[in-house]
């Protein structure tokens, strides 16, 4: 079988986050798929507000236009999918945003879905993204822990517990059937929470990898 090379673009500047996401992606692909990561050289260490999300699009474009033509597919690994639309218009390979991939998977079969995330500064942008993809009717809302997102990121156990509480609220209080863990840097927590809520958790990065493996599916075609 022909090898497929997938480029994962991390729109924040954390090499550690890139390595973590690449490792997770590799666990979800067959042997003929090679995964490469690339990290933004400027911007935020973690995207926690709309200003950082918007400014990261330039780095995504730079990386994607430099490395994307040599790849078989590109994944933009921030939940707001910064720069993904622009890359689709300029690359001849599929470009998948982890946010769109996760939302579409969560909503499949008409499921009602919620989102658990740690970034209150991105709540409005996430709601806009849900509506832009035509999924507002199935959306039950967003749950966000009260703790500061960078503090949670520095304490994985605390982050898991906070997100787990948010997931339970989505399921038990909001009536969601599935819950998306909203954030590329939350991929480790999402994987661990999947074991606690196996029928409900949608992990954005694996969802994006599944979209890549399905090929140029609706919403992810290059042109």
BALOBA-1460 file (C-alpha; in Angstrom, 3 decimals):
// residues 223
<rec num="1" residu="x" x="0.000" y="0.000" z="0.000"/>
<rec num="2" residu="x" x="1.267" y="3.472" z="-0.875"/>
<rec num="3" residu="x" x="2.543" y="5.504" z="2.065"/>
<rec num="4" residu="x" x="0.484" y="8.514" z="3.142"/>
<rec num="5" residu="x" x="2.396" y="11.394" z="4.757"/>
<rec num="6" residu="x" x="0.335" y="13.558" z="7.103"/>
<rec num="7" residu="x" x="1.552" y="16.941" z="8.327"/>
<rec num="8" residu="x" x="0.185" y="18.107" z="11.693"/>
<rec num="9" residu="x" x="0.550" y="21.862" z="12.180"/>
<rec num="10" residu="x" x="0.562" y="23.027" z="15.797"/>
<rec num="11" residu="x" x="-0.491" y="26.707" z="15.695"/>
<rec num="12" residu="x" x="1.035" y="27.395" z="19.113"/>
<rec num="13" residu="x" x="4.731" y="27.518" z="19.946"/>
<rec num="14" residu="x" x="4.936" y="24.532" z="22.293"/>
<rec num="15" residu="x" x="7.215" y="21.818" z="20.892"/>
<rec num="16" residu="x" x="6.053" y="19.597" z="23.741"/>
<rec num="17" residu="x" x="2.451" y="19.927" z="22.602"/>
<rec num="18" residu="x" x="3.467" y="19.093" z="19.035"/>
<rec num="19" residu="x" x="5.293" y="15.953" z="20.146"/>
<rec num="20" residu="x" x="2.311" y="14.892" z="22.253"/>
<rec num="21" residu="x" x="-0.134" y="15.355" z="19.379"/>
<rec num="22" residu="x" x="2.084" y="13.508" z="16.907"/>
<rec num="23" residu="x" x="2.397" y="10.588" z="19.342"/>
<rec num="24" residu="x" x="-1.386" y="10.426" z="19.762"/>
<rec num="25" residu="x" x="-1.980" y="10.634" z="16.021"/>
<rec num="26" residu="x" x="0.418" y="7.767" z="15.380"/>
<rec num="27" residu="x" x="-1.613" y="5.539" z="17.689"/>
<rec num="28" residu="x" x="-4.646" y="6.021" z="15.453"/>
<rec num="29" residu="x" x="-3.225" y="5.246" z="12.017"/>
<rec num="30" residu="x" x="-2.183" y="2.089" z="10.151"/>
<rec num="31" residu="x" x="1.420" y="1.302" z="9.299"/>
<rec num="32" residu="x" x="1.342" y="2.920" z="5.860"/>
<rec num="33" residu="x" x="0.623" y="6.385" z="7.352"/>
<rec num="34" residu="x" x="3.571" y="8.555" z="8.417"/>
<rec num="35" residu="x" x="2.930" y="11.521" z="10.716"/>
<rec num="36" residu="x" x="5.104" y="14.638" z="10.879"/>
<rec num="37" residu="x" x="4.643" y="17.586" z="13.224"/>
<rec num="38" residu="x" x="5.483" y="21.249" z="12.722"/>
<rec num="39" residu="x" x="5.338" y="23.955" z="15.387"/>
<rec num="40" residu="x" x="4.603" y="27.661" z="15.052"/>
<rec num="41" residu="x" x="7.752" y="29.719" z="15.513"/>
<rec num="42" residu="x" x="5.867" y="32.782" z="16.754"/>
<rec num="43" residu="x" x="2.715" y="33.410" z="18.739"/>
<rec num="44" residu="x" x="1.264" y="31.983" z="21.936"/>
<rec num="45" residu="x" x="2.482" y="28.965" z="23.881"/>
<rec num="46" residu="x" x="-1.198" y="28.061" z="24.282"/>
<rec num="47" residu="x" x="-4.074" y="29.696" z="22.415"/>
<rec num="48" residu="x" x="-6.489" y="30.910" z="25.088"/>
<rec num="49" residu="x" x="-8.329" y="33.826" z="23.464"/>
<rec num="50" residu="x" x="-9.639" y="35.051" z="20.129"/>
<rec num="51" residu="x" x="-6.724" y="37.415" z="19.504"/>
<rec num="52" residu="x" x="-4.191" y="34.570" z="19.762"/>
<rec num="53" residu="x" x="-6.409" y="32.348" z="17.621"/>
<rec num="54" residu="x" x="-6.643" y="34.942" z="14.871"/>
<rec num="55" residu="x" x="-2.943" y="35.784" z="14.902"/>
<rec num="56" residu="x" x="-1.943" y="32.109" z="14.671"/>
<rec num="57" residu="x" x="-3.449" y="31.814" z="11.185"/>
<rec num="58" residu="x" x="-0.397" y="33.465" z="9.617"/>
<rec num="59" residu="x" x="1.967" y="30.872" z="11.047"/>
<rec num="60" residu="x" x="-0.343" y="28.077" z="9.945"/>
<rec num="61" residu="x" x="-0.266" y="29.461" z="6.414"/>
<rec num="62" residu="x" x="3.516" y="29.821" z="6.433"/>
<rec num="63" residu="x" x="4.080" y="26.268" z="7.628"/>
<rec num="64" residu="x" x="1.381" y="24.789" z="5.436"/>
<rec num="65" residu="x" x="2.583" y="26.447" z="2.246"/>
<rec num="66" residu="x" x="6.197" y="25.448" z="2.989"/>
<rec num="67" residu="x" x="5.671" y="21.818" z="4.036"/>
<rec num="68" residu="x" x="2.153" y="21.017" z="2.845"/>
<rec num="69" residu="x" x="2.965" y="20.448" z="-0.844"/>
<rec num="70" residu="x" x="5.221" y="17.528" z="0.147"/>
<rec num="71" residu="x" x="2.520" y="15.956" z="2.339"/>
<rec num="72" residu="x" x="-0.455" y="13.846" z="1.381"/>
<rec num="73" residu="x" x="-2.711" y="15.701" z="3.828"/>
<rec num="74" residu="x" x="-2.482" y="18.533" z="6.358"/>
<rec num="75" residu="x" x="-4.093" y="18.728" z="9.798"/>
<rec num="76" residu="x" x="-4.465" y="22.081" z="11.572"/>
<rec num="77" residu="x" x="-4.278" y="21.124" z="15.241"/>
<rec num="78" residu="x" x="-5.992" y="23.982" z="17.051"/>
<rec num="79" residu="x" x="-9.676" y="23.686" z="17.865"/>
<rec num="80" residu="x" x="-10.601" y="26.920" z="16.115"/>
<rec num="81" residu="x" x="-9.000" y="25.687" z="12.853"/>
<rec num="82" residu="x" x="-7.017" y="28.901" z="12.265"/>
<rec num="83" residu="x" x="-5.836" y="29.232" z="8.680"/>
<rec num="84" residu="x" x="-7.408" y="25.959" z="7.539"/>
<rec num="85" residu="x" x="-9.788" y="27.561" z="5.039"/>
<rec num="86" residu="x" x="-7.014" y="29.653" z="3.477"/>
<rec num="87" residu="x" x="-4.756" y="26.601" z="3.138"/>
<rec num="88" residu="x" x="-7.513" y="24.636" z="1.394"/>
<rec num="89" residu="x" x="-7.703" y="27.348" z="-1.205"/>
<rec num="90" residu="x" x="-3.956" y="27.200" z="-1.896"/>
<rec num="91" residu="x" x="-2.944" y="23.552" z="-1.483"/>
<rec num="92" residu="x" x="-3.772" y="20.606" z="-3.721"/>
<rec num="93" residu="x" x="-3.965" y="18.166" z="-0.787"/>
<rec num="94" residu="x" x="-6.795" y="17.777" z="1.761"/>
<rec num="95" residu="x" x="-6.601" y="20.154" z="4.747"/>
<rec num="96" residu="x" x="-8.465" y="19.080" z="7.896"/>
<rec num="97" residu="x" x="-9.082" y="21.209" z="10.980"/>
<rec num="98" residu="x" x="-9.411" y="19.279" z="14.224"/>
<rec num="99" residu="x" x="-12.334" y="21.454" z="15.291"/>
<rec num="100" residu="x" x="-14.469" y="20.791" z="12.235"/>
<rec num="101" residu="x" x="-13.548" y="17.103" z="12.203"/>
<rec num="102" residu="x" x="-14.554" y="16.670" z="15.856"/>
<rec num="103" residu="x" x="-17.804" y="18.596" z="15.492"/>
<rec num="104" residu="x" x="-18.896" y="16.620" z="12.440"/>
<rec num="105" residu="x" x="-18.059" y="13.318" z="14.114"/>
<rec num="106" residu="x" x="-19.880" y="14.323" z="17.299"/>
<rec num="107" residu="x" x="-22.982" y="15.325" z="15.328"/>
<rec num="108" residu="x" x="-23.025" y="12.231" z="13.113"/>
<rec num="109" residu="x" x="-26.245" y="10.260" z="13.131"/>
<rec num="110" residu="x" x="-28.123" y="13.279" z="14.477"/>
<rec num="111" residu="x" x="-26.496" y="13.098" z="17.910"/>
<rec num="112" residu="x" x="-26.787" y="15.995" z="20.326"/>
<rec num="113" residu="x" x="-23.344" y="17.073" z="21.424"/>
<rec num="114" residu="x" x="-21.621" y="19.403" z="23.843"/>
<rec num="115" residu="x" x="-18.099" y="20.726" z="24.182"/>
<rec num="116" residu="x" x="-15.853" y="20.630" z="27.247"/>
<rec num="117" residu="x" x="-12.850" y="22.938" z="27.126"/>
<rec num="118" residu="x" x="-10.614" y="24.957" z="29.441"/>
<rec num="119" residu="x" x="-10.503" y="28.284" z="27.571"/>
<rec num="120" residu="x" x="-13.318" y="30.713" z="28.443"/>
<rec num="121" residu="x" x="-11.764" y="33.276" z="26.114"/>
<rec num="122" residu="x" x="-12.647" y="31.081" z="23.128"/>
<rec num="123" residu="x" x="-16.255" y="30.245" z="24.012"/>
<rec num="124" residu="x" x="-17.773" y="32.809" z="21.654"/>
<rec num="125" residu="x" x="-15.491" y="31.748" z="18.787"/>
<rec num="126" residu="x" x="-16.434" y="28.106" z="19.342"/>
<rec num="127" residu="x" x="-20.148" y="28.922" z="19.214"/>
<rec num="128" residu="x" x="-19.606" y="30.773" z="15.949"/>
<rec num="129" residu="x" x="-17.719" y="27.766" z="14.541"/>
<rec num="130" residu="x" x="-20.539" y="25.383" z="15.497"/>
<rec num="131" residu="x" x="-23.095" y="27.614" z="13.782"/>
<rec num="132" residu="x" x="-20.886" y="28.086" z="10.711"/>
<rec num="133" residu="x" x="-20.874" y="24.325" z="10.155"/>
<rec num="134" residu="x" x="-24.661" y="24.149" z="10.414"/>
<rec num="135" residu="x" x="-24.686" y="22.181" z="13.664"/>
<rec num="136" residu="x" x="-26.326" y="24.623" z="16.085"/>
<rec num="137" residu="x" x="-29.573" y="22.623" z="16.276"/>
<rec num="138" residu="x" x="-27.721" y="19.625" z="17.743"/>
<rec num="139" residu="x" x="-25.448" y="21.641" z="20.022"/>
<rec num="140" residu="x" x="-26.172" y="21.487" z="23.766"/>
<rec num="141" residu="x" x="-23.581" y="24.047" z="24.871"/>
<rec num="142" residu="x" x="-20.087" y="24.507" z="26.258"/>
<rec num="143" residu="x" x="-18.858" y="23.676" z="29.743"/>
<rec num="144" residu="x" x="-15.685" y="25.373" z="31.002"/>
<rec num="145" residu="x" x="-13.946" y="24.835" z="34.366"/>
<rec num="146" residu="x" x="-13.471" y="27.947" z="36.477"/>
<rec num="147" residu="x" x="-9.699" y="27.470" z="36.803"/>
<rec num="148" residu="x" x="-7.244" y="29.407" z="34.644"/>
<rec num="149" residu="x" x="-6.350" y="27.344" z="31.539"/>
<rec num="150" residu="x" x="-2.565" y="27.630" z="31.858"/>
<rec num="151" residu="x" x="-2.756" y="26.519" z="35.494"/>
<rec num="152" residu="x" x="-4.729" y="23.454" z="34.441"/>
<rec num="153" residu="x" x="-2.288" y="22.725" z="31.617"/>
<rec num="154" residu="x" x="0.541" y="22.665" z="34.150"/>
<rec num="155" residu="x" x="-1.245" y="20.038" z="36.286"/>
<rec num="156" residu="x" x="-2.531" y="17.120" z="34.152"/>
<rec num="157" residu="x" x="-4.374" y="15.428" z="37.026"/>
<rec num="158" residu="x" x="-6.210" y="18.623" z="37.887"/>
<rec num="159" residu="x" x="-6.975" y="19.241" z="34.211"/>
<rec num="160" residu="x" x="-8.381" y="15.727" z="33.799"/>
<rec num="161" residu="x" x="-10.582" y="16.152" z="36.859"/>
<rec num="162" residu="x" x="-11.859" y="19.558" z="35.741"/>
<rec num="163" residu="x" x="-12.621" y="18.374" z="32.228"/>
<rec num="164" residu="x" x="-14.214" y="15.193" z="33.568"/>
<rec num="165" residu="x" x="-16.604" y="17.311" z="35.638"/>
<rec num="166" residu="x" x="-17.380" y="19.405" z="32.560"/>
<rec num="167" residu="x" x="-18.086" y="16.253" z="30.533"/>
<rec num="168" residu="x" x="-20.493" y="14.954" z="33.173"/>
<rec num="169" residu="x" x="-22.313" y="18.302" z="33.155"/>
<rec num="170" residu="x" x="-22.642" y="18.128" z="29.367"/>
<rec num="171" residu="x" x="-24.092" y="14.634" z="29.582"/>
<rec num="172" residu="x" x="-26.216" y="14.819" z="32.725"/>
<rec num="173" residu="x" x="-27.308" y="18.466" z="32.818"/>
<rec num="174" residu="x" x="-27.330" y="19.508" z="29.160"/>
<rec num="175" residu="x" x="-28.564" y="16.273" z="27.575"/>
<rec num="176" residu="x" x="-25.614" y="15.684" z="25.260"/>
<rec num="177" residu="x" x="-25.050" y="12.243" z="23.754"/>
<rec num="178" residu="x" x="-21.437" y="13.021" z="22.840"/>
<rec num="179" residu="x" x="-18.884" y="15.493" z="24.182"/>
<rec num="180" residu="x" x="-16.011" y="17.028" z="22.256"/>
<rec num="181" residu="x" x="-12.875" y="17.885" z="24.229"/>
<rec num="182" residu="x" x="-12.137" y="21.264" z="22.675"/>
<rec num="183" residu="x" x="-8.425" y="21.851" z="22.199"/>
<rec num="184" residu="x" x="-5.303" y="20.432" z="20.577"/>
<rec num="185" residu="x" x="-3.243" y="20.833" z="23.775"/>
<rec num="186" residu="x" x="-6.001" y="18.883" z="25.585"/>
<rec num="187" residu="x" x="-5.356" y="15.772" z="23.471"/>
<rec num="188" residu="x" x="-3.693" y="13.847" z="26.300"/>
<rec num="189" residu="x" x="-6.581" y="14.605" z="28.650"/>
<rec num="190" residu="x" x="-9.074" y="13.694" z="25.927"/>
<rec num="191" residu="x" x="-7.425" y="10.298" z="25.483"/>
<rec num="192" residu="x" x="-7.538" y="9.613" z="29.207"/>
<rec num="193" residu="x" x="-11.150" y="10.786" z="29.509"/>
<rec num="194" residu="x" x="-12.142" y="8.538" z="26.619"/>
<rec num="195" residu="x" x="-11.414" y="5.616" z="28.912"/>
<rec num="196" residu="x" x="-13.813" y="7.015" z="31.513"/>
<rec num="197" residu="x" x="-16.596" y="7.885" z="29.048"/>
<rec num="198" residu="x" x="-15.930" y="5.501" z="26.121"/>
<rec num="199" residu="x" x="-19.270" y="6.010" z="24.396"/>
<rec num="200" residu="x" x="-19.324" y="9.778" z="24.724"/>
<rec num="201" residu="x" x="-15.899" y="11.394" z="24.267"/>
<rec num="202" residu="x" x="-14.884" y="12.777" z="20.870"/>
<rec num="203" residu="x" x="-11.130" y="13.388" z="20.616"/>
<rec num="204" residu="x" x="-10.447" y="16.078" z="17.981"/>
<rec num="205" residu="x" x="-7.060" y="14.857" z="16.786"/>
<rec num="206" residu="x" x="-8.089" y="11.215" z="16.215"/>
<rec num="207" residu="x" x="-11.270" y="12.521" z="14.573"/>
<rec num="208" residu="x" x="-9.115" y="14.520" z="12.160"/>
<rec num="209" residu="x" x="-6.949" y="11.480" z="11.434"/>
<rec num="210" residu="x" x="-10.067" y="9.456" z="10.644"/>
<rec num="211" residu="x" x="-11.203" y="12.209" z="8.280"/>
<rec num="212" residu="x" x="-7.826" y="12.081" z="6.529"/>
<rec num="213" residu="x" x="-8.016" y="8.313" z="6.167"/>
<rec num="214" residu="x" x="-11.493" y="8.570" z="4.643"/>
<rec num="215" residu="x" x="-9.975" y="10.726" z="1.932"/>
<rec num="216" residu="x" x="-11.300" y="13.945" z="0.475"/>
<rec num="217" residu="x" x="-14.632" y="13.862" z="2.269"/>
<rec num="218" residu="x" x="-17.219" y="16.619" z="2.167"/>
<rec num="219" residu="x" x="-15.950" y="19.700" z="3.963"/>
<rec num="220" residu="x" x="-12.314" y="18.735" z="3.734"/>
<rec num="221" residu="x" x="-11.565" y="18.789" z="0.028"/>
<rec num="222" residu="x" x="-8.631" y="20.889" z="-1.065"/>
<rec num="223" residu="x" x="-10.603" y="23.062" z="-3.495"/>
